[in-house]
């Protein structure tokens, strides 16, 4: 779920959006579930889903890059950086044309951090049949035992040999460089 900056922080905006989505799905689709995740790496454990009576499934680790300007960059968005990394490491393009994860040496050179944090799974059964399926057939133990702020964790894994627990990263998009294309694309969409 993503709110426009004008609504971000507006009391109840997230809950209203979730409520409207659930209502619309029940009335307009034959879907059984609304499945979502809370981005713990951004400091969110899913309070809006908890308030909406979603079931919590599990938490799992994920990782992102924190660029030199504080920008969060998903590993799937690093194609150009991986090519630059391969050249930096001196790889022969005929033998190993690229790397798929940024190397420690390259990250330290570029002042990039690799941060590991949690993602939290949530599901909302849209009818009684879905709830039975969720309880009987899922590999996850869906419950109302929700994560809280104290369950959030971050680890700097830039150097895999010297991992360290850190405070919540101060991600920012104010001077976006790596995500600028996506941000500009979204900011030009008409708001209805």
N, C-alpha and C positions, 0 to 999 in steps of 0.2 A: 504494500500500500504506500502510496506516495501522495502527499498533499502539496498543492501549490504554496509557495512561501507566504502568501497572504493568509492562508488558513492554518499553516503550521503553528502550533502553539495555541490556537483558538480552542477554548475549552469545549469538549464534546464533538469536535469536527470529525475525528477519527471514528468515534463510536457511531455517529450518524451515517458515515460512509459505509461502515460494516453493516449496520442495520438495513440500510437501503439496498445493499448488495444482496444480502440474504433474502430479503423480501422479493426482490426482482428475480433472483434465481428460482425461488419456490414457485413464483407465478408464471415464469416464462421459459423454464427449462425442465428437462427430465433428469437433471444431474442429481447425484446422491450426496455429494460432499462439496464443501468449500474448504480447500486446503491452502495453507499459507505458512509463512515463516516469519519469525521476528529476527532482526539482524543484531544479534548480540555484539558483534564486532563494532557496531556503531553505538553500543550502550543501551540497546533496547531488548527487553526480555519479553515483550508482548503483552503489556498491560491492557491494551485496547481489546485484544482477543480474549484475555482472561475476563474482562468486564462483560464481554459478549457471550460468555459461557462456552467458548471453544474448548475442546479437549487438547491437552498437551501430550505430545508423543515422546519426544526425546530431544536431547541437545547433541550436537556434533560439532567437531572442529572444522573451521574453514580458514583460509588465509587470503590476505590481500597485500598489496604493496602500498606503502605510504611514501609518496614521492618527496623530493627535496622541498617542494613548495607546500607540503601538508596535504596534498590531494590524495584521495583514496583511488587506487587503480586496481581493477580486477585482473587476475592473471590472464584471462581470455582476451584482454585488451592490450597485451604487451608484444604483439607481433613485431612491430618496428624496433622496439627495445631489445627483443631477443636477437634480431639480426645484428643490431649494434653491439650487443653483448658477444655474439660469436666472433665478430671482427676484432673486438677488444681482446678476446681470449686468444686470437690468432688462429682460429680454426680454418682449415682449408675448405672452401665452399664445395669442392668436389668430393671431399671425404665426409665432412660434417657441416652442412650448409647453415645450420642454425642451432640454437639451444631452445629448449621448451620452457625452462624456468630460468630466471635471472640467477647468475652465479654470485656467490658471496663477494668475490673479488670485485666484480662489476658493480654490485650494489654499494659497496663501501666507496668505490671510486666516484659514483654518481650521487652519493648521500641519500640512498634509497633504503628504506627499512621494509622487511617482510614481517607482517604481523599476523599472528594466529589468534582467533577468537571463536566464540560459539555462535551457532545458528540454532534457533528453537523452532521445532515443528508443531503446528497446530492444525486441527481439523474440526469442522462443524458438520455434523450429519444433518441433512436437510429434511429428513423424515424418519419415521420409526424403522422402516426397512433398513435404511442406511445405518442407523444406530446399532441394529442387530448385527449387520455385516461387520461394522467396525469392532464390536465387542468380541465376535466369534472368529473372524477370519483374518484379522490383522496380525502381522508379526510384531507390531509395536504395542506396548501397554499404554493405551490412551487413558488419561486420568485427569482429574481436576487438581492434582498436586502440582501447582504452578511454580516455575522458577521466579526468583526475585532478584533485586539488584546485587545481592551478595553472591549470586551464582554466576555473575559476569566475570570473565577472566580474559586477560590478554598476555600473550607471550611474544617477545621479539625473537624471531627465528632467522634473522638476517644471516647470522653465522650459526649454522646448525650444530657446531661444536661448542658454542657458548650461548645457549638459549637463556633468556632471562625474563622473569615475570615483570610486567610493566603496568603502569596506570593506563586508564582509557586514553587511547591516542586522540590527539586534537586534530582530527581530519577537517579540512576546509576546502571549499570550492571557490573562494573569493577570487583568486587569480588562477583560475583553471587553465591548464595548459594541455594536459593529457586527455581530459574529458570535454574540452571546449566544444568540439563538434557536436557531441550529444546534447550538451547543455544548451547550446545555441539553437539546435533543432527543436528542442522541447519548448524553449522560451518564445519561439515564434509561432507556436500553435495557438489558434484562437480559443479563447475561454468562453464557453456558452453559459 
